[in-house]
Amino acid sequence: MATAVKGLKKPAIPGPGLNKQGVVVLQSFFIFIFASLEIWIRSGAGIVSGLIIALVSFGGVSYGRKGTRYVAAVTPPLAFAATALFMTILSDGLSISRVGVDFIAALASESPFLILSALYGWFVYLNQKAKKKPSKRKAAAE
């Protein structure tokens, strides 16, 4: 029973997508929130953090502007590592051996997600970069 109001336009979002800073902030924010909650509740990183890493990698590539593919590929592993280190220091204190073991354990538990997300991001970035170069076959044929 909804009726359309004439003359009422939806607000236009300026630009074709997120810029580099927007991709970094959103990826870092979502990874920090979900990974921190999971590490705090479960006392370790797990499947939720991994899925969030995969989703923000895909989202950064999909919703970023043309020049943001590199940033979308690099940010998730760095954001997760920073979050894991911060939460490990917060929970274990400054005991270097304990922090080191727990930090490496957090990275190891997320390694499949980190590797697959990084491979996807780098593939899209390098594929886009390769498409910009002129073909060697065309240059040789001319």
One Martini backbone bead per residue (centre of mass of N, CA, C, O) as a GRO file, in nm:
protein
  142
    1MET     BB    1   0.051   0.067   0.008
    2ALA     BB    2   0.264   0.219  -0.129
    3THR     BB    3   0.335   0.552  -0.214
    4ALA     BB    4   0.449   0.770  -0.440
    5VAL     BB    5   0.636   1.056  -0.427
    6LYS     BB    6   0.642   1.333  -0.594
    7GLY     BB    7   0.977   1.464  -0.619
    8LEU     BB    8   1.112   1.231  -0.459
    9LYS     BB    9   1.450   1.180  -0.392
   10LYS     BB   10   1.719   1.010  -0.377
   11PRO     BB   11   2.014   1.008  -0.245
   12ALA     BB   12   2.319   1.073  -0.373
   13ILE     BB   13   2.612   0.908  -0.417
   14PRO     BB   14   2.920   1.010  -0.423
   15GLY     BB   15   3.055   0.832  -0.637
   16PRO     BB   16   3.164   0.487  -0.701
   17GLY     BB   17   3.299   0.469  -0.401
   18LEU     BB   18   3.544   0.384  -0.211
   19ASN     BB   19   3.811   0.495  -0.076
   20LYS     BB   20   4.101   0.423   0.071
   21GLN     BB   21   4.019   0.517   0.357
   22GLY     BB   22   3.747   0.367   0.367
   23VAL     BB   23   3.855   0.081   0.341
   24VAL     BB   24   4.039   0.081   0.589
   25VAL     BB   25   3.830   0.156   0.805
   26LEU     BB   26   3.619  -0.069   0.757
   27GLN     BB   27   3.800  -0.314   0.779
   28SER     BB   28   3.921  -0.250   1.058
   29PHE     BB   29   3.658  -0.229   1.217
   30PHE     BB   30   3.538  -0.513   1.167
   31ILE     BB   31   3.779  -0.673   1.264
   32PHE     BB   32   3.800  -0.557   1.548
   33ILE     BB   33   3.521  -0.624   1.656
   34PHE     BB   34   3.500  -0.936   1.595
   35ALA     BB   35   3.777  -1.032   1.701
   36SER     BB   36   3.754  -0.919   1.986
   37LEU     BB   37   3.502  -1.074   2.070
   38GLU     BB   38   3.614  -1.357   2.018
   39ILE     BB   39   3.866  -1.339   2.199
   40TRP     BB   40   3.707  -1.267   2.458
   41ILE     BB   41   3.503  -1.511   2.463
   42ARG     BB   42   3.709  -1.763   2.357
   43SER     BB   43   4.025  -1.706   2.380
   44GLY     BB   44   4.012  -1.686   2.055
   45ALA     BB   45   4.044  -1.745   1.734
   46GLY     BB   46   3.810  -1.801   1.453
   47ILE     BB   47   3.555  -1.829   1.229
   48VAL     BB   48   3.449  -1.540   1.250
   49SER     BB   49   3.709  -1.394   1.176
   50GLY     BB   50   3.747  -1.534   0.903
   51LEU     BB   51   3.483  -1.438   0.770
   52ILE     BB   52   3.540  -1.136   0.800
   53ILE     BB   53   3.794  -1.131   0.632
   54ALA     BB   54   3.658  -1.229   0.371
   55LEU     BB   55   3.436  -1.009   0.351
   56VAL     BB   56   3.622  -0.752   0.351
   57SER     BB   57   3.779  -0.830   0.102
   58PHE     BB   58   3.542  -0.841  -0.093
   59GLY     BB   59   3.427  -0.556  -0.027
   60GLY     BB   60   3.678  -0.388  -0.104
   61VAL     BB   61   3.679  -0.477  -0.401
   62SER     BB   62   3.376  -0.412  -0.474
   63TYR     BB   63   3.342  -0.100  -0.322
   64GLY     BB   64   3.575   0.014  -0.459
   65ARG     BB   65   3.762   0.185  -0.629
   66LYS     BB   66   3.998   0.161  -0.868
   67GLY     BB   67   4.256   0.241  -0.656
   68THR     BB   68   4.180   0.005  -0.406
   69ARG     BB   69   4.301  -0.287  -0.437
   70TYR     BB   70   4.558  -0.279  -0.270
   71VAL     BB   71   4.429  -0.201   0.002
   72ALA     BB   72   4.228  -0.447   0.011
   73ALA     BB   73   4.470  -0.660   0.029
   74VAL     BB   74   4.644  -0.544   0.284
   75THR     BB   75   4.463  -0.480   0.540
   76PRO     BB   76   4.349  -0.743   0.681
   77PRO     BB   77   4.614  -0.867   0.797
   78LEU     BB   78   4.698  -0.613   0.958
   79ALA     BB   79   4.440  -0.579   1.128
   80PHE     BB   80   4.450  -0.856   1.263
   81ALA     BB   81   4.730  -0.837   1.390
   82ALA     BB   82   4.670  -0.588   1.564
   83THR     BB   83   4.432  -0.709   1.719
   84ALA     BB   84   4.573  -0.959   1.835
   85LEU     BB   85   4.794  -0.807   1.987
   86PHE     BB   86   4.613  -0.628   2.162
   87MET     BB   87   4.445  -0.860   2.297
   88THR     BB   88   4.688  -1.012   2.414
   89ILE     BB   89   4.796  -0.784   2.593
   90LEU     BB   90   4.530  -0.741   2.748
   91SER     BB   91   4.514  -1.045   2.864
   92ASP     BB   92   4.844  -1.106   2.942
   93GLY     BB   93   5.013  -0.869   2.918
   94LEU     BB   94   5.385  -0.827   2.937
   95SER     BB   95   5.438  -1.124   2.861
   96ILE     BB   96   5.634  -1.219   2.613
   97SER     BB   97   5.593  -1.527   2.584
   98ARG     BB   98   5.283  -1.530   2.596
   99VAL     BB   99   5.227  -1.330   2.368
  100GLY     BB  100   5.376  -1.482   2.144
  101VAL     BB  101   5.211  -1.744   2.150
  102ASP     BB  102   4.923  -1.619   2.117
  103PHE     BB  103   4.978  -1.464   1.854
  104ILE     BB  104   5.062  -1.708   1.679
  105ALA     BB  105   4.798  -1.865   1.727
  106ALA     BB  106   4.609  -1.659   1.595
  107LEU     BB  107   4.744  -1.664   1.315
  108ALA     BB  108   4.719  -1.973   1.268
  109SER     BB  109   4.401  -1.992   1.288
  110GLU     BB  110   4.381  -1.770   1.028
  111SER     BB  111   4.554  -1.857   0.777
  112PRO     BB  112   4.349  -1.951   0.560
  113PHE     BB  113   4.197  -1.679   0.541
  114LEU     BB  114   4.440  -1.497   0.485
  115ILE     BB  115   4.539  -1.637   0.227
  116LEU     BB  116   4.279  -1.631   0.054
  117SER     BB  117   4.232  -1.325   0.071
  118ALA     BB  118   4.504  -1.241  -0.047
  119LEU     BB  119   4.482  -1.389  -0.316
  120TYR     BB  120   4.231  -1.244  -0.414
  121GLY     BB  121   4.333  -0.951  -0.395
  122TRP     BB  122   4.588  -0.991  -0.576
  123PHE     BB  123   4.448  -1.096  -0.826
  124VAL     BB  124   4.276  -0.846  -0.882
  125TYR     BB  125   4.505  -0.643  -0.894
  126LEU     BB  126   4.685  -0.781  -1.117
  127ASN     BB  127   4.461  -0.802  -1.329
  128GLN     BB  128   4.411  -0.498  -1.356
  129LYS     BB  129   4.704  -0.426  -1.432
  130ALA     BB  130   4.719  -0.609  -1.691
  131LYS     BB  131   4.480  -0.466  -1.849
  132LYS     BB  132   4.635  -0.185  -1.889
  133LYS     BB  133   4.820  -0.321  -2.062
  134PRO     BB  134   4.953  -0.371  -2.349
  135SER     BB  135   4.968  -0.585  -2.595
  136LYS     BB  136   5.221  -0.769  -2.744
  137ARG     BB  137   5.071  -0.871  -2.995
  138LYS     BB  138   4.978  -0.598  -3.106
  139ALA     BB  139   5.263  -0.471  -3.128
  140ALA     BB  140   5.381  -0.694  -3.322
  141ALA     BB  141   5.160  -0.668  -3.556
  142GLU     BB  142   5.229  -0.354  -3.621
   0.00000   0.00000   0.00000
